[in-house]
């Protein structure tokens, strides 16, 4: 009996000692594990987090009261930085990996954002800009805009590219906050609303590259003696275009002519980027199995003429006129006109 009592008493003492030790050193141990305690970072040892388009941040605010937090048990330098982040209310433009970890200890990290302020004066798009601006407040997704939205049943296998992008950005340490409603909402939004111009251009370029390579194979015979016919190419083209239209991208953007010009413009953009970075990549002009050019080399070395640009923009005019006829929100039309540098009168008439 005495042995049992002694064992219980010993277990109780050890338990109390454990919790006292954790309360005294646990926060610091966790901080060490997260990487916020240690030698002061140097330019070579700290990963810079690219945060752009910060001009909109000043009017984004968290809704409700901040959660109550007490100053963490950190070394003086880390604690001073934590206080700066706590006062700032969001990640700064020069945030590094240590800032990310310290930000997770602040009162504002992961707090819901005010949708009215967040979306004021701009189209509601789940793009890199909106994801980044939500992320600096510790949110995986931008806030759901105001309105009576019927949320779909969320299907893990049908996430849009933007949703996957947002979730991949959330897989950092610490993870950003999100709700199931946000995941459902944004997973369906792009299927029923206009897509960002850059999302359309990227999809066009990818489909254009793929189809150009398959088009170059028409008439060829593979290693198994199978001839690749025109109808084989048509089947692949229809499938590729159908997949993009199904997720909400405009049909007009994927005609043969639209894809041809999108491939030319995408190649030119890549060429200019390489020149700015001091790279030379002649391979950007080729890629078919027989080494033939996807794009005539002249287009990669010069800007389009006014007449060529008019031809390249033809599908955009058709798309915008359809949106206008469907009474699409004016903010989307204006955003497209600005991004594509189109004259409203040339598109819709005087």
C-alpha positions in Angstrom: 0.0 0.0 0.0 2.8 2.4 0.9 4.5 1.6 -2.4 1.4 2.6 -4.3 0.9 5.8 -2.5 4.5 6.7 -3.0 4.3 6.0 -6.7 1.2 8.1 -7.1 2.8 11.0 -5.2 6.0 10.7 -7.3 4.0 10.8 -10.5 2.1 13.9 -9.4 5.3 15.7 -8.5 6.9 14.9 -11.8 3.8 16.0 -13.7 3.8 19.4 -11.8 7.5 19.8 -12.5 6.9 19.1 -16.2 4.3 21.8 -16.5 6.3 24.3 -14.5 9.3 23.7 -16.8 7.2 24.0 -19.9 5.6 27.3 -18.7 9.1 28.7 -18.0 11.0 27.4 -21.1 8.3 26.1 -23.4 7.8 29.3 -25.4 11.5 29.8 -25.9 11.9 26.1 -26.9 9.1 26.5 -29.5 10.6 29.7 -30.7 14.0 27.9 -31.2 12.2 25.2 -33.1 10.5 27.7 -35.3 13.7 29.5 -36.1 13.0 32.9 -34.5 15.7 32.5 -31.8 19.3 32.1 -32.7 22.1 34.1 -34.4 21.1 37.4 -35.9 20.3 36.8 -39.6 22.6 37.9 -42.4 21.8 38.9 -46.0 23.0 35.5 -47.1 21.1 33.4 -44.5 17.7 35.0 -44.6 15.2 34.2 -47.4 13.5 37.3 -48.6 9.7 36.9 -49.2 8.6 38.7 -52.4 5.7 40.9 -51.4 4.5 43.2 -54.2 1.5 45.5 -55.0 1.4 46.9 -51.5 -0.3 50.1 -52.5 -3.7 48.7 -51.6 -2.7 47.5 -48.1 -3.3 50.7 -46.3 -7.0 50.4 -46.4 -7.2 46.7 -45.7 -8.1 46.1 -42.1 -9.0 43.1 -40.0 -12.6 42.9 -38.8 -13.5 42.7 -35.1 -11.1 42.9 -32.2 -7.6 41.5 -32.3 -7.0 38.4 -30.3 -5.2 39.0 -27.0 -1.6 37.9 -26.9 1.2 38.5 -24.5 4.7 39.3 -25.5 6.5 36.0 -26.2 9.6 34.9 -24.3 12.2 35.8 -26.9 15.8 37.3 -27.0 15.8 41.1 -27.1 16.5 41.5 -30.8 13.7 39.0 -31.7 11.3 40.6 -29.2 12.0 44.1 -30.6 11.2 42.9 -34.1 8.0 41.1 -32.8 6.9 44.4 -31.3 7.5 46.2 -34.6 5.4 43.6 -36.5 2.7 43.8 -33.8 2.4 47.6 -34.2 2.6 47.4 -38.0 -0.4 45.1 -38.3 0.8 43.2 -41.4 4.0 41.8 -42.9 6.2 44.5 -44.4 7.5 44.5 -48.0 11.0 43.3 -46.9 9.7 40.4 -44.8 11.9 37.4 -44.4 11.4 33.9 -43.1 12.0 35.0 -39.5 9.4 37.7 -39.8 6.9 35.1 -41.0 7.4 33.1 -37.9 7.3 36.1 -35.6 4.2 37.4 -37.3 2.3 34.2 -36.3 2.7 35.3 -32.7 1.1 38.6 -33.2 -2.5 39.6 -32.4 -3.4 40.3 -36.1 -2.1 37.1 -37.7 -5.0 35.2 -39.4 -7.7 37.6 -38.4 -10.6 38.0 -40.8 -10.3 40.8 -43.3 -12.9 43.4 -44.1 -14.3 42.4 -47.5 -15.7 45.9 -48.3 -12.4 47.6 -47.8 -10.4 44.8 -49.4 -12.4 44.7 -52.7 -13.2 48.4 -52.9 -12.4 49.9 -56.3 -11.2 46.7 -58.0 -12.6 43.6 -59.7 -13.1 40.5 -57.5 -10.4 38.1 -58.8 -8.5 35.4 -57.1 -5.1 36.2 -58.5 -1.6 36.5 -57.3 -2.2 40.1 -56.1 -5.2 39.3 -54.0 -3.6 36.1 -52.6 -0.5 38.0 -51.7 -2.3 40.9 -50.1 -4.4 38.5 -48.0 -1.3 36.5 -47.1 0.5 39.4 -45.5 -2.3 39.4 -42.9 -1.9 35.6 -42.3 -4.9 34.6 -44.5 -4.7 31.9 -47.2 -7.5 33.5 -49.3 -8.9 37.0 -49.8 -12.2 37.6 -48.0 -15.4 36.5 -49.5 -17.0 39.6 -51.0 -20.2 40.9 -49.5 -23.5 39.5 -51.0 -25.8 36.5 -50.8 -23.5 33.8 -52.1 -24.7 30.2 -52.4 -21.6 28.2 -51.6 -21.1 25.0 -53.6 -20.3 21.6 -52.1 -16.5 21.6 -52.0 -14.8 18.8 -54.0 -11.1 18.3 -53.2 -10.5 16.9 -56.7 -11.9 20.0 -58.5 -9.8 22.8 -57.0 -8.9 25.6 -59.4 -5.4 26.5 -60.2 -5.8 29.7 -58.1 -7.0 27.7 -55.1 -4.1 25.3 -55.4 -1.8 28.3 -55.6 -3.3 29.8 -52.4 -3.0 26.6 -50.5 0.6 26.0 -51.6 1.4 29.5 -50.3 -0.3 28.4 -47.0 2.0 25.4 -46.6 4.7 27.6 -45.2 5.6 27.8 -41.5 3.5 29.2 -40.0 0.4 28.2 -42.0 -2.0 30.9 -43.0 -5.6 30.8 -41.8 -8.6 29.9 -44.0 -12.2 28.6 -43.6 -14.0 25.8 -45.5 -16.4 28.5 -46.8 -13.5 30.4 -48.4 -12.2 27.3 -50.0 -15.6 26.4 -51.4 -16.3 29.9 -52.6 -13.1 30.5 -54.4 -13.1 27.0 -55.9 -16.3 27.9 -57.7 -15.9 31.6 -58.3 -13.7 31.5 -61.4 -16.1 29.1 -63.2 -18.9 31.6 -63.0 -17.1 35.0 -63.3 -14.5 36.6 -65.6 -10.9 35.5 -65.1 -7.9 37.8 -64.6 -6.2 38.8 -67.9 -2.9 37.1 -66.8 -4.7 33.8 -66.1 -6.2 33.9 -69.6 -2.8 34.7 -71.2 -1.0 32.0 -69.3 -3.6 29.4 -70.3 -3.5 30.5 -73.9 0.3 30.3 -74.0 0.4 26.8 -72.5 -2.4 25.5 -74.8 -0.8 27.3 -77.8 2.6 25.6 -77.1 1.1 22.2 -76.7 -1.0 22.4 -79.8 1.8 23.8 -81.9 3.9 20.8 -81.1 1.1 18.4 -81.9 0.3 20.3 -85.1 3.9 19.8 -86.1 3.4 16.0 -85.8 0.6 15.8 -88.3 1.6 13.3 -91.0 4.4 11.9 -89.0 4.8 8.2 -88.0 5.7 7.2 -84.5 8.0 4.3 -83.5 5.1 1.9 -83.6 4.2 2.7 -87.1 1.1 4.8 -86.2 0.5 7.8 -88.4 -0.6 11.0 -86.6 -3.5 12.3 -88.6 -5.3 15.6 -88.8 -8.3 14.2 -86.9 -5.9 13.1 -84.1 -4.8 16.7 -83.8 -8.4 18.0 -83.8 -9.4 15.6 -81.1 -6.5 16.8 -78.9 -7.3 20.4 -79.6 -10.9 20.1 -78.8 -10.1 18.3 -75.5 -7.5 20.9 -74.5 -9.8 23.9 -75.3 -12.8 22.2 -73.7 -10.9 21.7 -70.5 -10.1 25.5 -70.3 -13.6 26.6 -71.2 -15.1 24.2 -68.6 -13.2 26.0 -65.8 -14.5 29.4 -66.9 -12.0 30.7 -69.4 -13.5 32.4 -72.5 -14.1 30.4 -75.6 -13.0 33.3 -77.8 -9.4 33.1 -76.3 -8.9 29.6 -77.7 -9.6 29.8 -81.4 -6.7 28.8 -83.7 -6.0 32.4 -84.6 -6.2 33.7 -81.0 -3.8 30.9 -79.9 -1.4 31.7 -82.7 -1.1 35.3 -81.6 -1.0 34.4 -77.9 1.9 32.1 -78.6 3.7 34.9 -80.5 3.0 37.5 -77.7 4.1 35.0 -75.0 7.3 34.2 -76.9 8.0 37.9 -77.2 7.4 38.5 -73.5 9.8 35.7 -72.7 12.4 37.0 -75.1 12.2 40.5 -73.5 12.5 39.0 -70.0 15.6 37.0 -71.0 17.2 40.1 -72.5 16.6 42.1 -69.3 18.1 39.3 -67.2 21.0 38.8 -69.5 20.0 35.4 -70.7 20.0 34.0 -74.2 17.6 31.1 -74.8 17.1 30.4 -78.5 15.2 27.3 -77.4 12.2 29.4 -76.6 11.5 29.5 -80.3 11.6 25.8 -80.8 10.2 22.7 -79.1 8.6 20.4 -81.7 9.9 16.9 -81.9 11.5 17.6 -85.3 13.1 20.9 -84.1 10.9 23.2 -86.2 10.0 26.6 -84.8 6.8 27.1 -82.8 6.9 30.8 -83.6 8.5 32.6 -86.5 11.8 34.0 -85.1 11.0 37.5 -86.4 8.2 37.9 -83.9 10.5 37.2 -81.0 12.9 39.9 -82.1 10.5 42.8 -82.6 7.2 44.3 -81.4 4.0 43.7 -83.4 3.1 46.2 -86.0 -0.2 48.1 -85.5 -2.0 45.8 -88.0 -0.6 42.7 -86.3 -1.6 44.0 -82.9 -5.1 44.6 -84.2 -5.3 41.0 -85.4 -3.9 39.8 -82.0 -6.6 41.8 -80.2 -9.5 40.6 -82.3 -10.6 37.9 -79.9 -10.5 40.3 -77.0 -13.0 42.6 -78.7 -15.4 39.7 -79.3 -15.1 38.6 -75.7 -15.7 42.1 -74.3 -18.7 42.7 -76.5 -20.2 39.4 -75.3 -19.6 40.4 -71.7 -21.3 43.7 -72.4 -24.3 42.0 -73.9 -24.5 39.7 -70.9 -24.6 42.7 -68.6 -21.3 41.8 -66.9 -20.3 44.1 -64.0 -18.7 47.2 -65.4 -15.6 46.8 -63.1 -14.6 43.7 -65.1 -14.9 45.4 -68.4 -12.9 48.4 -67.2 -10.2 46.1 -65.8 -9.9 44.3 -69.1 -9.7 47.5 -71.1 -7.0 48.8 -68.9 -5.0 45.6 -68.9 -5.2 45.1 -72.6 -4.8 48.9 -73.4 -7.9 49.0 -75.5 -9.9 52.1 -76.5 -13.5 51.7 -75.2 -14.8 53.4 -78.4 -13.0 50.9 -80.6 -14.5 48.1 -78.7 -18.0 49.2 -78.0 -18.4 52.0 -80.4 -19.0 55.7 -79.7 
